[in-house]
Amino acid sequence: MLWSAKSLSKQLKEWTGQYGSIYRLFIGTTPIWRRQRHATNPTFSSAKLKLMSPLVSGRIEAMLNKISTMTTTQHKEINMYELYKRLTMDVICNRCVFGIDMDMQNDIHHPYLLKSAEVFKTDADHMLLMQFSNFIPSLARPLHDILFSTAEFRRRLIKATPVLSNFITELPRLWLINRVREVVNQRVKSSSNTKERVDVLQRMMDASTIHPVIAS
C-alpha cells in the first residue's frame, strides 16, 4: 500500500512506470479549485516571471558569493544540497512568494528555514489522522477542524502566557501557517503599498473575497 512506502514520490514513480497513470491527486474541489487556479496561473505567465527574474538572479548571485567564501582552499568539499535548499527558501520568501527579505543563505539558523526542514522530515501520509481521513473521507473535515482548533488554542495560550513557550511548541506546519497569516494581516493593514508587489501571495490576496464562491 502507498501508506507503507518509505518514499511517496518514488512509489508513485514506480507505479507510473509499471501501470501507467493510474492515480489522481485532488486537493481542491470545484468551484473553489477552479477559482484558485484562475487566480494563481497568471502569476506564472512569462511576463510575471520576467519581473521576478532580477530577484532570482540576485539570490543566485548571493549563493555563488557564498560558495566563493567557502572555497578558501583548492580542495574543499561543499554540500550543494544544503546550499540549494537555502537558495530555494531565499527565493520563495524573498518577494517571489511572500515578499520577505530573510537572507537565509547566510542565516542558516533562521526559524523559517528550520521549521520548513522539520515539515519535510515528516511524511503526512504516514500520520494516523491522515490515514483515517484517506480511509474515511467524511472524517477529513472534522479531523482538520479538531487539529487546527487545538493548535489555535495552544497558540493563544502561549501568547497569553509566554513562559509556556518553554514547554509547549507549535507543530512546524502550523507554525509556518501562523507566520504566513501574520504576513497577510500586515499587508492588509498596509494596503496602500500592495499595488507595487508582483509576488504570488499578493496575487491571491487581490483575488480574495468575503462572499461564498459558487459554481458559474
N, C-alpha and C positions, 0 to 999 in steps of 0.2 A: 504494500500500500504506500501511497505517497507520504503519509504521516511518518512511516518508519524509515524513510530515506534520509541519509545523512545530509545530502545537499539537494534542496528542492529544484534548483535550476538545472543541475546535472541530471537529475532523474527525469525531468521534463524533456531535456535534450535527448536523452537515451530513448525515451518512449516515442518522441517525434521521429527519430531515425528508424525506429523499428516498426511503428504502426502508422506513421503519418500524423497529420494534425487532428488528433482525436479529442483534444481537450479545449476548453474555452475558459477565459477568466472574465468575470463580470463583477465590477466593483460598484458601479452606479446603475441606476435604472432610469428608463425614460419616464418623464421628460427631463428630469434633473440632469441625467448623464449627457443628454444632447446639449443642454444649455451650458454645462461645464466645458464640453469640447468646443462649442461655438465661442466661448469666452477666451479660452486659452490658445486655440490654434493660431490666431493671428499673431500671437506673441512670438511664434517661431517662424514667421514669414522671413523671406530673405532680407527685406527692408529693416525689420526689427532686429534681426541677428547682426546686420551690419552696424547698427547703432551700438550693439553690445561688444563688437569686435575689439575696439580700443581697450576696453576694460579687461577683457580676457587676455589680450596681448600683454597688458601691464602685469597681470598676475603671472603669466608665463615668464615674463622677464624677471619678475621677482624670484621665481623658482630657479632660474638659471644663475642669478646672482647668488642665491643660497648655495647652489652646487659649487660655484667658484670659491666661496669662502670655506667650504667643507673639504675641497681637494687641495689642501696645503702641501701634500706630498704627491709624488708621481704615482705611487701605487697605493690607492686607498679605496676600499670597498664602500659603496653607498647603497643604502636601502631605498631604491627608487620607488618601491611600492608605498612606503610611508610618505615620501615626498609628493607622490601623485595624489594620495588621499588628502593631504593638506592643501594641495593645489585645487582639488575638486571642491572642498569645503570653502576655500577662499573665493572661488568663482561664484558658488551658489549664494553665499552670504553677502558678497561684495557687489550689491546693486543689481546683478543679473536676476536674482530672485527676491531677496529680502532688502537689498539696499543698505546693508550694514557693513561698515569698514572694521574688520576684526583682526586682520593681519595674522591669520592662523599659521602661515608658513614660518613665522618667527616665534609665535607664541604657541608652543607645542602642548601647553597645559591649559589652553583655552577651554572653558566649560562646554561650549558648543561642540568642539572637536571631540572631547572626551565622551560626552553624552551620546553623540551620534555613533561613535565606535561601540558603545555599550548596546545601542539599539540593534546594530547589525550582528552582534555576538549572539543574540537571542533569535532563534527561529520561531516566529509566531505560530507557524503551523504545527509545531510540536507542543504548544501550550494547551493545557486541558480545556480552558474556556473556548479557545479557537476550535478545537476538535469537536466540542459539544455543539457549537454554532454551525459547523460544517455538516455534522451528522443530523442535527435537527434545526434547519434554517429558521424556524419560527422563534427559536430561543436567541437568535443573534442580537436582535434589538434589545430585549430585556437584559441580556448579559452585558451588552455595551453600556446601557444606562447605569447598571449597577457598578460596573468598573469605573466609569467616569464620575459618577456621583461620589463614590468612595474616595477617589483621587482628589476631587474638588474639596471634599470635607477635610482631608489631610492638608491640602494647600492652605485653606483658610485657617486651620488650626495652627499651622506653623507661622502664618503671617500674624496671627493674634498673639502667639506666644513663641517668639523667635528662638528661645532656648531649646525648644523641642526639635529644632533642626539638627541638633547633635544626635538625636535618637531616631527621628523619622525622616526618611528621604523619599523624594518623589521618584516614581518609575521614570527611567530615562526618556521613554517615548512621550510620556505625559509632561515631563519637564520641558521638552522641546515644544510641545503643543502650547503650553502656557507662555513660553517665551515669544512664540510667534503671535499669540494673542496680544501680548504687550506691544509688539511692533505694530500690529493692526490698530490698536487703540491709540497709539501715539500718532499714527498717520491720520486717523480720523480727527484728532484734536488739531492737527496742523494741516488741514485740508487745503489751505491756500497755496501750499508749495508742491502739491502732488502732481500737478499738470506737467512738470518737468521730468517726471520719472517714467522710465520705459521698462521697468522690471516686471516679472510675472505676477508678483503679489499685487502691484498697483493695477494691473490689467484685470485681475479677478475682483478687486475692490470696486473698480469702476463699473463692473457688470453686476455687482451685488444688488439685491432688492429685499425689501421687508415684506413684500407681497408673496403669497403662495405661487409656486411655479406649476402651471397646468399645461397639459398637452395641447399643442396647436392643431 
